[in-house]
Amino acid sequence: MHVKLHRIALFALGCSLLVLGGCADMLGLKGGSAPVHYYVLSPVSEGRAGDAAGPAKYDITVGVASVNVPEYLNNQMIVTRPTRNTVDLAELHNWAAPLSEHVTAVLAENLWFLIPADGVVRMPLSRAIPIDFEVRTRLEKFERDESGDVVLLARWVVFNEQTREASAIKSAQFRVPVVVEDRPYAEGKDTGRVENDVYEAIVAAMSKALGELSREIADTVRTAASTSR
């Protein structure tokens, strides 16, 4: 009888642990204690340098295809490269959305602001909308590398939907330093808070790099629109 009660108690304890583990996941806890932090890229917040009144709007509609990213980057966990041949996945520092989808959304918003165009839509379209130009982008690198900087290497093509030909095929690399703010802490050096600051700085640098890429692509689209008139 005592053996049976002991087994029942162990079974109940195991079930309780499973339930608690599930609750921890729902609350964003991994490892049973540390919370998971979620990050988003920010769109550009200012116009082009020298355009005090803002550039003239282009009477075009631009379609932005889903941005292609390497499989090792398209991960919920933020990826960094501590050495040339290794990568780290941050278990406690995650993207709020799949990276490819998130980059595509921010790029589309940036292009709408930077070209500026009458319309910028994400593709594929759910309904028939006339498109003048389509932008297809592939990221070869988009992470903090072994130097400590964020590196973005991208290739993009701008298609003229009227002629069905590529108006431009380009590539560029951007390097942005990761600048961590020196914040005072009430009780000495809190390792967890310092790590949070580092990842906030990494994401801020990634946002800046994506903004620089967006400016280059906007320039490409404007040139294609001007020459096709």
PANUKOL-94349 format. One record per atom (N, C-alpha, C): atom name; x, y, z. Coordinates in pm, 1 decimal. Example, Ala and Ser with C-alpha at 12.3 -4.5 7.8 and 13.67 -1.06 7.14 Angstrom:
% residues 2
 at       xx       yy       zz
  N   1319.0   -569.0    780.0
 CA   1230.0   -450.0    780.0
  C   1320.0   -330.0    780.0
  N   1285.0   -225.0    708.0
 CA   1367.0   -106.0    714.0
  C   1290.0      3.0    787.0
//
This chain:
% residues 229
 at       xx       yy       zz
  N     83.1   -120.4      0.0
 CA      0.0      0.0      0.0
  C     86.8    125.8      0.0
  N    192.0    120.6     89.8
 CA    282.7    235.6     97.1
  C    357.0    255.4    -34.2
  N    391.8    146.2   -102.8
 CA    462.6    155.1   -230.6
  C    375.5    223.6   -335.0
  N    245.8    183.3   -335.5
 CA    153.7    243.2   -432.0
  C    137.9    392.3   -406.7
  N    125.2    430.5   -277.4
 CA    111.2    572.6   -245.0
  C    235.8    650.6   -284.7
  N    352.0    586.9   -265.7
 CA    477.4    652.8   -301.8
  C    483.4    676.9   -452.4
  N    441.9    578.4   -531.6
 CA    441.0    591.7   -677.7
  C    342.6    699.1   -721.7
  N    225.0    704.2   -655.5
 CA    125.5    805.3   -690.3
  C    178.8    944.3   -660.7
  N    249.1    958.1   -546.9
 CA    306.1   1087.8   -509.8
  C    410.4   1131.8   -611.1
  N    495.5   1038.6   -655.5
 CA    597.4   1071.2   -755.5
  C    533.5   1111.5   -887.3
  N    427.4   1041.1   -926.8
 CA    357.5   1072.3  -1051.7
  C    297.3   1213.0  -1044.8
  N    233.7   1244.3   -928.6
 CA    173.0   1376.7   -911.6
  C    278.6   1485.5   -916.2
  N    395.9   1459.9   -853.1
 CA    504.2   1557.5   -855.0
  C    553.6   1580.6   -997.2
  N    565.9   1471.2  -1075.4
 CA    610.6   1483.9  -1214.5
  C    514.4   1566.1  -1296.4
  N    385.2   1542.7  -1278.1
 CA    284.4   1619.8  -1351.8
  C    291.3   1767.7  -1314.5
  N    312.3   1794.6  -1184.7
 CA    322.0   1934.0  -1140.0
  C    439.4   2004.5  -1204.8
  N    551.5   1933.8  -1214.8
 CA    669.7   1992.1  -1277.4
  C    644.5   2021.6  -1424.6
  N    574.9   1931.0  -1492.6
 CA    543.6   1953.1  -1633.7
  C    455.2   2075.8  -1650.3
  N    354.9   2089.1  -1562.6
 CA    265.3   2203.4  -1569.8
  C    340.5   2332.5  -1544.0
  N    427.5   2330.4  -1443.0
 CA    506.3   2449.4  -1412.6
  C    599.6   2484.8  -1526.9
  N    655.1   2380.5  -1590.6
 CA    742.4   2405.0  -1705.4
  C    667.3   2470.5  -1818.6
  N    543.0   2423.7  -1842.6
 CA    461.2   2484.0  -1947.3
  C    426.5   2627.9  -1915.6
  N    398.9   2656.1  -1788.1
 CA    369.1   2793.5  -1748.3
  C    489.9   2883.5  -1767.9
  N    607.6   2829.4  -1738.1
 CA    729.6   2908.6  -1756.3
  C    748.4   2945.2  -1901.5
  N    720.4   2849.7  -1992.8
 CA    731.6   2879.9  -2135.9
  C    632.5   2987.1  -2176.3
  N    507.6   2976.8  -2121.8
 CA    405.6   3073.5  -2157.6
  C    442.0   3212.8  -2107.4
  N    513.2   3221.0  -1996.2
 CA    551.7   3349.8  -1940.3
  C    681.5   3402.8  -1998.9
  N    737.4   3328.3  -2095.1
 CA    860.7   3374.4  -2155.9
  C    982.2   3345.3  -2072.3
  N    978.6   3236.2  -1995.3
 CA   1092.1   3199.9  -1912.0
  C   1160.2   3077.4  -1969.2
  N   1291.9   3081.6  -1979.3
 CA   1370.3   2967.0  -2023.2
  C   1473.3   2938.9  -1915.7
  N   1496.5   2810.4  -1893.4
 CA   1587.8   2775.5  -1786.9
  C   1521.1   2790.9  -1651.1
  N   1386.3   2816.1  -1648.1
 CA   1313.7   2821.6  -1523.5
  C   1324.2   2953.9  -1449.9
  N   1404.0   3050.2  -1496.5
 CA   1418.8   3173.1  -1419.8
  C   1430.5   3296.6  -1508.7
  N   1531.3   3300.2  -1593.8
 CA   1558.1   3421.8  -1671.5
  C   1450.3   3445.6  -1776.4
  N   1398.1   3568.9  -1785.7
 CA   1295.8   3598.8  -1887.3
  C   1357.9   3612.0  -2025.8
  N   1278.6   3581.3  -2127.4
 CA   1321.7   3598.0  -2265.8
  C   1289.2   3739.8  -2309.5
  N   1384.8   3806.6  -2373.8
 CA   1364.6   3941.8  -2424.6
  C   1340.1   3935.6  -2575.4
  N   1241.7   4010.6  -2622.3
 CA   1204.8   4009.7  -2763.3
  C   1237.1   4145.2  -2825.6
  N   1285.9   4141.2  -2950.6
 CA   1336.3   4261.7  -3015.7
  C   1273.3   4280.3  -3153.0
  N   1264.0   4407.5  -3194.3
 CA   1217.4   4441.0  -3328.6
  C   1314.4   4542.1  -3389.8
  N   1327.7   4537.3  -3521.3
 CA   1405.5   4637.1  -3594.0
  C   1322.5   4763.9  -3608.1
  N   1387.2   4877.3  -3606.4
 CA   1314.1   5003.5  -3619.5
  C   1333.1   5060.1  -3759.9
  N   1228.2   5119.2  -3817.4
 CA   1238.9   5182.2  -3949.9
  C   1313.5   5314.1  -3940.1
  N   1353.1   5367.8  -4055.2
 CA   1421.6   5497.7  -4056.3
  C   1325.5   5603.7  -4004.8
  N   1379.9   5703.6  -3937.8
 CA   1294.3   5805.1  -3876.6
  C   1320.5   5944.5  -3929.9
  N   1410.0   5955.4  -4028.1
 CA   1438.9   6087.4  -4083.1
  C   1460.4   6077.3  -4232.6
  N   1439.3   6186.9  -4302.9
 CA   1453.0   6189.0  -4447.8
  C   1597.0   6190.7  -4492.9
  N   1614.6   6204.7  -4622.4
 CA   1748.3   6206.1  -4679.9
  C   1820.7   6335.3  -4646.0
  N   1952.1   6324.4  -4624.6
 CA   2031.8   6442.9  -4593.8
  C   2025.0   6542.2  -4709.3
  N   2005.8   6668.7  -4677.2
 CA   2002.5   6772.7  -4779.6
  C   1864.9   6795.9  -4838.1
  N   1765.7   6712.1  -4800.5
 CA   1630.4   6728.6  -4853.1
  C   1544.8   6794.5  -4745.6
  N   1565.3   6922.5  -4725.1
 CA   1495.8   6993.1  -4617.2
  C   1344.5   6986.6  -4635.4
  N   1299.6   7004.4  -4759.4
 CA   1155.5   7002.8  -4785.7
  C   1106.0   6863.5  -4821.5
  N   1199.1   6766.5  -4828.3
 CA   1162.7   6632.2  -4867.0
  C   1165.5   6614.8  -5016.4
  N   1207.2   6497.3  -5065.1
 CA   1212.9   6473.9  -5208.5
  C   1072.6   6465.1  -5269.1
  N   1062.6   6495.0  -5397.8
 CA    933.4   6487.0  -5465.9
  C    885.8   6342.5  -5471.1
  N    755.5   6324.8  -5454.9
 CA    699.7   6189.9  -5455.3
  C    693.6   6135.1  -5597.4
  N    729.0   6007.5  -5612.3
 CA    725.2   5941.5  -5742.3
  C    589.6   5874.7  -5760.5
  N    531.5   5896.2  -5878.1
 CA    399.8   5841.0  -5908.5
  C    414.9   5696.2  -5954.7
  N    460.8   5611.9  -5863.6
 CA    483.9   5470.1  -5895.9
  C    438.7   5384.6  -5778.3
  N    415.0   5257.2  -5808.7
 CA    387.0   5157.7  -5704.7
  C    499.1   5054.0  -5708.5
  N    557.6   5030.1  -5594.5
 CA    671.7   4939.0  -5583.9
  C    631.2   4814.7  -5505.3
  N    661.2   4700.0  -5560.9
 CA    637.0   4574.6  -5491.3
  C    765.3   4525.1  -5427.2
  N    758.2   4483.7  -5301.8
 CA    875.5   4434.2  -5229.6
  C    857.5   4284.7  -5204.9
  N    941.7   4204.2  -5271.1
 CA    935.1   4059.2  -5253.0
  C    993.5   4021.5  -5117.6
  N    955.5   3904.9  -5068.9
 CA   1006.6   3857.8  -4940.5
  C   1159.1   3852.0  -4943.5
  N   1222.0   3912.8  -4844.5
 CA   1368.3   3917.7  -4839.0
  C   1422.5   3779.3  -4804.5
  N   1519.1   3736.0  -4883.3
 CA   1580.6   3604.8  -4862.2
  C   1697.1   3618.9  -4766.0
  N   1697.3   3539.9  -4658.4
 CA   1808.0   3541.0  -4562.6
  C   1862.8   3399.9  -4547.7
  N   1990.7   3385.3  -4514.3
 CA   2048.1   3252.2  -4494.0
  C   1973.2   3176.7  -4384.0
  N   1967.9   3045.2  -4396.6
 CA   1893.8   2964.2  -4300.3
  C   1945.4   2981.7  -4158.2
  N   2076.9   2996.7  -4142.4
 CA   2130.7   3007.4  -4006.5
  C   2087.9   3137.1  -3938.1
  N   2047.4   3236.6  -4016.6
 CA   2001.0   3363.6  -3959.6
  C   1851.0   3365.6  -3936.3
  N   1778.0   3288.1  -4015.9
 CA   1631.5   3290.8  -4007.7
  C   1585.1   3208.4  -3889.1
  N   1623.8   3255.3  -3771.5
 CA   1602.5   3183.7  -3646.5
  C   1534.7   3278.2  -3549.4
  N   1454.5   3224.0  -3460.5
 CA   1390.6   3310.9  -3362.1
  C   1494.7   3374.7  -3270.7
  N   1600.4   3300.3  -3239.1
 CA   1705.5   3353.7  -3153.2
  C   1800.2   3442.8  -3233.8
  N   1842.6   3553.7  -3173.8
 CA   1935.6   3643.6  -3241.2
  C   2070.3   3574.2  -3256.7
  N   2125.9   3582.2  -3376.7
 CA   2250.8   3513.2  -3409.6
  C   2365.5   3613.6  -3414.5
  N   2475.7   3578.9  -3348.2
 CA   2598.4   3658.1  -3357.5
  C   2712.1   3564.2  -3396.8
  N   2820.9   3622.9  -3445.8
 CA   2934.2   3542.3  -3493.0
  C   3058.6   3579.3  -3409.3
  N   3088.8   3500.3  -3304.9
 CA   3204.3   3532.0  -3220.1
  C   3338.5   3509.2  -3288.7
  N   3342.7   3413.8  -3382.2
 CA   3462.4   3390.5  -3462.7
  C   3418.6   3374.4  -3607.3
  N   3513.2   3367.4  -3696.5
 CA   3480.7   3360.1  -3839.0
  C   3399.1   3236.1  -3873.3
  N   3422.7   3125.9  -3802.0
 CA   3360.1   2998.5  -3838.8
  C   3261.0   2945.5  -3736.0
  N   3220.9   3028.0  -3639.6
 CA   3123.5   2983.2  -3540.3
  C   3014.6   3088.2  -3523.5
  N   2898.2   3043.2  -3478.2
 CA   2787.7   3135.1  -3449.3
  C   2730.6   3102.9  -3311.7
  N   2677.3   3205.6  -3246.8
 CA   2608.3   3189.9  -3119.1
  C   2461.3   3223.6  -3138.2
  N   2373.8   3144.2  -3076.8
 CA   2230.6   3171.3  -3078.4
  C   2189.3   3212.8  -2937.8
  N   2131.5   3331.6  -2926.4
 CA   2097.3   3387.9  -2795.7
  C   1963.1   3332.4  -2748.1
  N   1968.1   3239.6  -2655.0
 CA   1846.7   3174.3  -2607.3
  C   1751.3   3272.6  -2540.1
  N   1806.2   3373.8  -2474.4
 CA   1723.1   3467.8  -2399.1
  C   1696.7   3598.2  -2473.3
  N   1744.3   3607.4  -2597.5
 CA   1726.7   3729.7  -2676.5
  C   1675.2   3690.0  -2814.2
  N   1546.0   3707.2  -2833.4
 CA   1476.2   3655.5  -2952.0
  C   1415.4   3766.8  -3035.7
  N   1396.3   3737.5  -3165.8
 CA   1320.0   3826.5  -3252.5
  C   1171.3   3810.3  -3221.6
  N   1097.7   3918.6  -3231.2
 CA    954.2   3913.1  -3205.5
  C    878.1   3851.2  -3321.7
  N    943.4   3840.3  -3438.7
 CA    883.1   3779.4  -3557.9
  C    995.1   3711.6  -3636.9
  N    961.4   3616.4  -3724.1
 CA   1064.8   3554.0  -3807.7
  C   1145.9   3660.3  -3881.1
  N   1278.1   3645.3  -3884.0
 CA   1364.7   3752.0  -3933.3
  C   1334.4   3791.4  -4077.5
  N   1315.3   3693.9  -4166.5
 CA   1288.6   3725.2  -4306.8
  C   1163.1   3811.3  -4320.8
  N   1057.3   3770.9  -4252.1
 CA    930.7   3845.2  -4258.6
  C    946.8   3984.5  -4198.1
  N   1019.4   3991.4  -4089.2
 CA   1038.3   4119.4  -4019.5
  C   1121.5   4217.0  -4102.9
  N   1231.2   4168.2  -4161.7
 CA   1315.6   4253.9  -4246.3
  C   1236.6   4304.3  -4366.7
  N   1156.0   4217.3  -4425.4
 CA   1074.5   4256.1  -4540.7
  C    978.8   4369.8  -4504.7
  N    913.4   4358.2  -4389.0
 CA    817.7   4460.4  -4346.4
  C    886.9   4594.5  -4323.0
  N   1003.0   4591.8  -4257.3
 CA   1074.2   4717.3  -4228.6
  C   1130.6   4777.2  -4357.6
  N   1182.3   4692.8  -4446.2
 CA   1234.2   4741.8  -4574.6
  C   1123.2   4810.2  -4654.1
  N   1005.3   4749.6  -4659.4
 CA    893.4   4809.1  -4733.4
  C    855.6   4945.0  -4673.9
  N    851.8   4953.0  -4542.1
 CA    818.6   5081.0  -4477.8
  C    926.0   5185.3  -4507.2
  N   1053.0   5142.9  -4501.9
 CA   1163.0   5235.7  -4532.1
  C   1155.3   5288.3  -4674.2
  N   1127.3   5198.8  -4770.2
 CA   1121.6   5240.6  -4910.8
  C   1006.4   5336.8  -4935.2
  N    893.6   5310.7  -4872.3
 CA    779.8   5402.5  -4887.6
  C    819.4   5542.8  -4841.1
  N    897.9   5550.5  -4734.6
 CA    938.7   5678.2  -4678.2
  C   1052.2   5742.4  -4757.0
  N   1146.7   5660.0  -4806.8
 CA   1268.3   5713.3  -4866.7
  C   1258.2   5742.2  -5016.0
  N   1173.3   5669.2  -5091.0
 CA   1173.6   5693.2  -5236.6
  C   1130.2   5836.1  -5269.4
  N   1024.0   5894.0  -5218.2
 CA    903.4   5829.3  -5167.0
  C    811.8   5793.4  -5283.2
  N    731.5   5689.2  -5265.0
 CA    644.9   5642.4  -5373.1
  C    498.5   5654.3  -5332.3
  N    412.9   5657.1  -5432.7
 CA    269.0   5658.8  -5405.0
  C    228.0   5535.0  -5325.7
  N    288.5   5422.4  -5361.6
 CA    255.1   5298.8  -5292.6
  C    371.0   5202.9  -5288.9
  N    388.9   5137.8  -5175.3
 CA    486.0   5028.9  -5161.8
  C    410.5   4913.0  -5097.9
  N    407.6   4800.1  -5167.8
 CA    330.6   4684.6  -5120.5
  C    420.2   4562.9  -5110.9
  N    385.9   4474.6  -5019.6
 CA    460.5   4349.7  -5005.3
  C    403.6   4244.7  -5098.6
  N    493.2   4164.7  -5155.0
 CA    451.3   4059.4  -5246.0
  C    477.4   3922.5  -5182.2
  N    400.0   3821.2  -5226.3
 CA    297.8   3824.4  -5331.3
  C    171.4   3896.4  -5284.2
  N     98.8   3950.4  -5381.1
 CA    -20.2   4027.8  -5351.8
  C   -141.6   3938.0  -5338.1
  N   -231.9   3975.9  -5247.9
 CA   -355.5   3899.1  -5230.3
  C   -461.2   3938.5  -5332.8
  N   -439.8   4051.6  -5399.9
 CA   -533.0   4094.8  -5503.7
  C   -454.6   4166.1  -5613.5
  N   -518.5   4184.4  -5727.5
 CA   -450.3   4243.5  -5842.8
  C   -427.8   4392.8  -5821.4
  N   -300.9   4431.7  -5811.3
 CA   -262.0   4572.8  -5799.8
  C   -152.1   4597.4  -5902.5
  N   -168.6   4697.0  -5988.2
 CA    -63.9   4725.6  -6087.8
  C     67.1   4766.5  -6019.0
  N    174.8   4698.6  -6055.9
 CA    306.9   4726.0  -5999.1
  C    395.9   4783.3  -6108.8
  N    468.4   4889.0  -6075.4
 CA    562.3   4947.9  -6171.5
  C    701.2   4885.6  -6160.0
  N    745.6   4865.9  -6035.9
 CA    877.3   4806.8  -6013.1
  C    868.9   4706.5  -5898.0
  N    948.7   4601.1  -5912.3
 CA    956.6   4500.7  -5806.3
  C   1100.0   4494.0  -5755.0
  N   1113.0   4490.6  -5621.9
 CA   1244.8   4482.2  -5558.4
  C   1261.9   4342.9  -5498.7
  N   1368.4   4275.6  -5538.9
 CA   1402.6   4144.1  -5482.9
  C   1538.4   4155.4  -5414.8
  N   1543.2   4115.0  -5288.3
 CA   1662.2   4135.3  -5207.3
  C   1705.1   4005.1  -5140.7
  N   1836.5   3984.2  -5138.0
 CA   1893.7   3870.4  -5066.0
  C   2001.2   3920.9  -4971.3
  N   1991.5   3881.3  -4845.3
 CA   2094.4   3914.6  -4747.8
  C   2191.9   3797.5  -4736.5
  N   2319.4   3823.8  -4759.4
 CA   2421.9   3720.5  -4744.2
  C   2475.3   3717.5  -4600.9
  N   2481.2   3837.0  -4539.4
 CA   2522.8   3849.3  -4399.3
  C   2435.2   3954.7  -4333.6
  N   2401.5   3930.6  -4207.6
 CA   2328.2   4031.8  -4131.7
  C   2339.3   3995.1  -3984.2
  N   2457.5   4019.8  -3926.1
 CA   2482.1   3983.9  -3787.8
  C   2600.9   4061.8  -3732.9
  N   2616.4   4059.2  -3602.6
 CA   2739.8   4113.3  -3543.9
  C   2848.4   4009.1  -3566.1
  N   2959.4   4051.9  -3626.2
 CA   3064.7   3955.2  -3657.1
  C   3175.3   3958.1  -3552.8
  N   3284.8   3887.9  -3582.6
 CA   3393.1   3873.8  -3485.3
  C   3462.7   4004.9  -3452.3
  N   3445.5   4106.7  -3536.7
 CA   3506.1   4237.2  -3509.2
  C   3426.9   4315.7  -3404.6
  N   3303.7   4272.5  -3379.1
 CA   3216.4   4344.4  -3287.2
  C   3118.7   4437.0  -3356.4
  N   3135.9   4456.8  -3488.9
 CA   3045.5   4541.2  -3566.4
  C   2933.5   4458.0  -3627.3
  N   2822.5   4523.4  -3658.5
 CA   2716.7   4459.2  -3737.5
  C   2753.6   4472.9  -3884.5
  N   2749.0   4362.3  -3956.8
 CA   2780.7   4362.0  -4099.4
  C   2657.9   4316.2  -4177.2
  N   2622.1   4393.8  -4278.4
 CA   2511.2   4357.8  -4366.9
  C   2565.6   4353.5  -4509.7
  N   2559.8   4236.1  -4570.9
 CA   2598.6   4219.0  -4711.3
  C   2473.1   4180.3  -4787.9
  N   2437.6   4259.0  -4887.9
 CA   2310.9   4237.6  -4958.5
  C   2328.8   4248.1  -5109.0
  N   2242.3   4178.2  -5179.8
 CA   2232.1   4187.6  -5325.7
  C   2084.9   4212.9  -5357.1
  N   2059.6   4301.4  -5453.2
 CA   1920.8   4329.1  -5488.1
  C   1904.9   4354.7  -5637.3
  N   1784.1   4327.1  -5683.2
 CA   1747.3   4347.3  -5823.2
  C   1619.8   4429.2  -5827.0
  N   1616.4   4529.4  -5915.1
 CA   1494.9   4607.7  -5937.9
  C   1443.6   4572.6  -6076.4
  N   1322.6   4515.5  -6081.0
 CA   1260.4   4475.7  -6207.5
  C   1160.2   4580.5  -6252.8
  N   1164.7   4612.5  -6380.9
 CA   1063.4   4696.9  -6442.9
  C    949.1   4605.8  -6485.8
  N    834.2   4621.3  -6422.3
 CA    722.5   4531.0  -6450.2
  C    660.8   4555.6  -6587.4
  N    686.8   4671.9  -6646.9
 CA    632.6   4699.9  -6780.2
  C    712.8   4626.8  -6888.3
  N    843.9   4629.4  -6874.6
 CA    930.4   4564.7  -6975.1
  C    966.5   4421.9  -6936.4
  N    941.5   4385.2  -6807.1
 CA    977.1   4253.2  -6753.3
  C   1127.5   4229.9  -6763.7
  N   1204.3   4335.2  -6748.4
 CA   1349.6   4326.1  -6750.6
  C   1406.3   4387.2  -6622.7
  N   1527.3   4344.4  -6588.1
 CA   1593.4   4399.3  -6470.1
  C   1647.1   4538.6  -6501.3
  N   1603.1   4637.0  -6426.4
 CA   1653.2   4772.8  -6445.6
  C   1790.3   4790.6  -6381.9
  N   1816.3   4714.6  -6275.3
 CA   1945.7   4724.8  -6206.7
  C   1969.2   4600.7  -6122.6
  N   2093.9   4558.7  -6115.5
 CA   2136.8   4449.3  -6028.5
  C   2255.7   4502.0  -5948.4
  N   2240.1   4506.3  -5816.8
 CA   2344.3   4569.3  -5735.6
  C   2373.5   4489.0  -5608.9
  N   2485.9   4522.9  -5547.2
 CA   2521.8   4465.4  -5417.9
  C   2597.7   4569.6  -5338.1
  N   2595.8   4555.1  -5207.6
 CA   2667.2   4649.3  -5121.1
  C   2686.5   4585.8  -4984.7
  N   2788.9   4633.8  -4915.5
 CA   2813.6   4588.8  -4778.3
  C   2815.9   4710.5  -4686.2
  N   2755.9   4693.5  -4570.1
 CA   2749.2   4801.3  -4471.3
  C   2803.8   4749.1  -4338.7
  N   2880.8   4831.8  -4271.5
 CA   2938.1   4796.2  -4140.9
  C   2902.4   4906.2  -4042.1
  N   2837.0   4867.7  -3932.5
 CA   2791.5   4964.1  -3832.1
  C   2845.1   4922.6  -3695.1
  N   2915.6   5011.4  -3625.9
 CA   2965.5   4977.8  -3491.7
  C   2850.6   4954.6  -3393.8
  N   2871.5   4862.1  -3302.8
 CA   2775.5   4837.6  -3195.2
  C   2816.9   4923.6  -3076.4
  N   2734.7   5022.3  -3044.4
 CA   2767.1   5117.3  -2937.6
  C   2676.3   5088.8  -2817.9
  N   2736.8   5043.0  -2709.9
 CA   2661.7   5011.8  -2588.0
  C   2666.5   5132.7  -2495.7
  N   2549.3   5179.3  -2454.5
 CA   2543.9   5294.0  -2363.7
  C   2600.4   5257.1  -2227.9
  N   2678.4   5348.4  -2171.6
 CA   2736.3   5328.1  -2039.0
  C   2635.9   5375.4  -1935.8
  N   2557.5   5281.6  -1881.4
 CA   2452.8   5317.3  -1787.3
  C   2495.5   5285.6  -1644.1
  N   2465.4   5374.7  -1549.2
 CA   2497.9   5345.1  -1409.1
  C   2399.0   5242.8  -1352.9
  N   2448.6   5155.2  -1268.8
 CA   2363.3   5055.7  -1205.2
  C   2365.3   5077.6  -1054.6
  N   2249.5   5056.4   -994.7
 CA   2234.4   5086.7   -852.1
  C   2325.5   5001.7   -764.5
  N   2338.0   4875.3   -796.5
 CA   2414.7   4785.4   -711.0
  C   2521.6   4714.9   -792.1
  N   2626.0   4785.7   -824.7
 CA   2737.1   4724.6   -895.5
  C   2701.3   4685.5  -1036.6
  N   2772.6   4588.8  -1088.6
 CA   2758.2   4547.7  -1228.6
  C   2663.5   4428.9  -1238.0
  N   2546.3   4452.0  -1291.5
 CA   2446.1   4347.3  -1310.4
  C   2470.0   4282.4  -1446.0
  N   2518.6   4157.5  -1444.3
 CA   2555.2   4088.9  -1569.5
  C   2437.4   4077.6  -1664.4
  N   2319.2   4044.5  -1609.2
 CA   2201.6   4028.6  -1694.2
  C   2162.5   4157.7  -1762.0
  N   2166.2   4268.3  -1688.6
 CA   2127.5   4397.6  -1746.5
  C   2230.9   4444.7  -1848.0
  N   2358.4   4416.7  -1821.0
 CA   2462.3   4451.7  -1917.7
  C   2441.1   4374.6  -2047.5
  N   2407.3   4245.9  -2037.5
 CA   2382.2   4164.2  -2157.0
  C   2263.2   4219.2  -2234.1
  N   2159.1   4261.4  -2162.4
 CA   2042.5   4320.7  -2229.3
  C   2082.8   4445.8  -2307.1
  N   2167.3   4529.2  -2245.3
 CA   2213.9   4650.6  -2312.9
  C   2290.7   4617.1  -2439.6
  N   2371.0   4511.2  -2434.2
 CA   2450.1   4470.1  -2550.9
  C   2357.5   4431.4  -2665.9
  N   2253.9   4351.5  -2637.0
 CA   2164.7   4308.9  -2744.5
  C   2077.7   4423.8  -2795.1
  N   2041.4   4515.5  -2708.3
 CA   1970.4   4634.7  -2755.9
  C   2057.7   4712.7  -2853.2
  N   2187.0   4721.4  -2820.9
 CA   2280.8   4793.3  -2908.7
  C   2301.5   4719.4  -3040.2
  N   2305.0   4586.7  -3035.5
 CA   2319.8   4507.1  -3157.9
  C   2200.6   4530.9  -3249.9
  N   2079.6   4525.2  -3194.2
 CA   1958.7   4543.8  -3275.1
  C   1951.9   4686.7  -3329.2
  N   1994.3   4783.7  -3249.5
 CA   1996.5   4922.9  -3297.3
  C   2091.9   4937.5  -3415.6
  N   2208.0   4872.2  -3407.3
 CA   2304.4   4877.2  -3518.2
  C   2250.0   4805.2  -3640.5
  N   2178.3   4696.1  -3620.9
 CA   2117.5   4623.6  -3733.0
  C   2010.9   4709.9  -3799.7
  N   1933.9   4783.6  -3720.0
 CA   1832.4   4873.4  -3775.2
  C   1898.3   4981.8  -3860.8
  N   2010.3   5034.0  -3811.4
 CA   2081.4   5137.5  -3886.0
  C   2136.0   5082.2  -4017.0
  N   2192.2   4960.8  -4012.2
 CA   2245.3   4898.5  -4134.3
  C   2134.5   4874.1  -4235.4
  N   2019.0   4827.0  -4188.0
 CA   1905.6   4805.3  -4278.5
  C   1856.7   4937.8  -4336.2
  N   1864.9   5043.6  -4257.8
 CA   1829.5   5175.4  -4308.1
  C   1922.0   5221.3  -4419.9
  N   2053.0   5194.5  -4403.7
 CA   2149.5   5229.9  -4508.4
  C   2123.4   5150.3  -4636.4
  N   2094.3   5022.5  -4620.4
 CA   2058.9   4941.0  -4737.6
  C   1933.6   4995.3  -4803.9
  N   1834.9   5032.6  -4724.2
 CA   1709.5   5085.4  -4778.0
  C   1733.8   5211.7  -4860.5
  N   1825.9   5296.1  -4816.3
 CA   1858.4   5417.9  -4891.3
  C   1919.4   5383.5  -5026.7
  N   2006.4   5284.5  -5027.8
 CA   2068.4   5243.1  -5154.5
  C   1963.8   5187.5  -5250.0
  N   1874.0   5105.4  -5198.2
 CA   1769.3   5048.6  -5283.4
  C   1674.4   5158.0  -5331.1
  N   1642.7   5253.0  -5244.6
 CA   1556.6   5365.1  -5284.8
  C   1621.4   5444.0  -5397.7
  N   1752.4   5466.9  -5388.8
 CA   1824.5   5535.1  -5497.0
  C   1812.1   5457.5  -5627.7
  N   1825.4   5324.4  -5618.4
 CA   1816.0   5240.2  -5737.5
  C   1677.7   5250.3  -5801.1
  N   1574.2   5248.2  -5718.9
 CA   1437.1   5256.5  -5770.4
  C   1412.6   5393.2  -5833.5
  N   1459.6   5499.4  -5769.0
 CA   1438.8   5632.8  -5825.1
  C   1508.3   5646.8  -5960.8
  N   1628.8   5593.7  -5970.7
 CA   1702.1   5599.2  -6098.4
  C   1626.3   5522.4  -6206.2
  N   1576.8   5403.5  -6170.8
 CA   1501.4   5322.9  -6268.1
  C   1373.9   5394.1  -6310.5
  N   1307.0   5459.5  -6215.7
 CA   1182.7   5530.5  -6248.4
  C   1210.3   5651.1  -6337.6
  N   1319.9   5719.2  -6313.0
 CA   1354.2   5837.8  -6392.4
  C   1390.6   5801.1  -6537.8
  N   1463.6   5692.4  -6554.3
 CA   1507.4   5652.6  -6688.6
  C   1397.9   5587.3  -6769.8
  N   1292.5   5540.7  -6702.3
 CA   1185.3   5472.9  -6775.6
  C   1075.9   5567.5  -6820.0
  N   1086.3   5693.2  -6781.5
 CA    982.1   5790.1  -6819.6
  C    992.7   5827.9  -6966.7
//
